């Protein structure tokens, strides 16, 4: 399962389509805060694919650090336009 974090709707939908076409099941988050909530409910997530610039109480680098500390088996991919 791949968690896609992207605040821009059209980019998020395009990324979700790519994840599905690659054979993975996507979940979506519009902010880093939402991503953390989803991570807490879905232990089957293997990858977090997120935009580096998302509005939230924490930025994507902080999200990546939180993931590494709390879910060390999850891989994080940070992207930027």
ABEGO torsion letter per residue (X at the ends): XBBBBBABAAAAAAAAAAAAAAGBBBBBBABAAAAAAAAAABAABABBBBBABBBBABBAAAAAAAAAAABAABBBBBBBX
